[in-house]
Amino acid sequence: MEKAYVLDTTAFIARWPLYAPGSGRLYTTSLVVEEVRDSWSREGLELALGLGRVEVRDPRPAALRRVLREAARAGLHSSLSRTDTSVAALALELAEEGLPVVVVTDDYAVQNLAAILGLEYMPLRTRGIERVEDYIVACPACGYVSRRPGERVCPVCGTPLRRVRRRGRRR
């Protein structure tokens, strides 16, 4: 069975879809497409789309909810953008459809989340993560622990939240 490669913005900046191996389907989300703005990367994206090399598909809400729940559980929710979660959710959805999936990204938080979700990932310009980490997002002043995506300021005391590595793996 051919692999499904789910592409983050990094893949288009590197123009990877134009040189990717022929044995596999390439997917991305509309949020990634919107994020590709510089003319060189945009030209490569449009060429890949025009050649039919990349399929744009957005994940279903159920996959997004599961990804957000796992991201919050791992303390990664403050490090992930909407684009990041859309990429992870699409990869999860394709995997649940029975496809072997590889997430193509240099983003360490996305790689960490992919590993937690049981998905393979492939960095392009970085070495990638060395191990899966769990974090908590907490207030250094009052101890509040965040579980809400995008929360950056403590709702209790107004102090900026910090991401702190959890001791010991949860799995």
Secondary structure, DSSP 4 states (H G I P E B T S, - for coil): --EEEEE-HHHHHTTGGGTS-SSEEEEE-HHHHHH--SHHHHHHHHHHHHTT-EEE-PPPHHHHHHHHHHHHHHT-TTT--HHHHHHHHHHHHHHHTT--EEEE---HHHHHHHHHTT-EEE-SSS---SS---EEEE-TTT--EE-STT--B-TTT-PBPEEEEPSS---
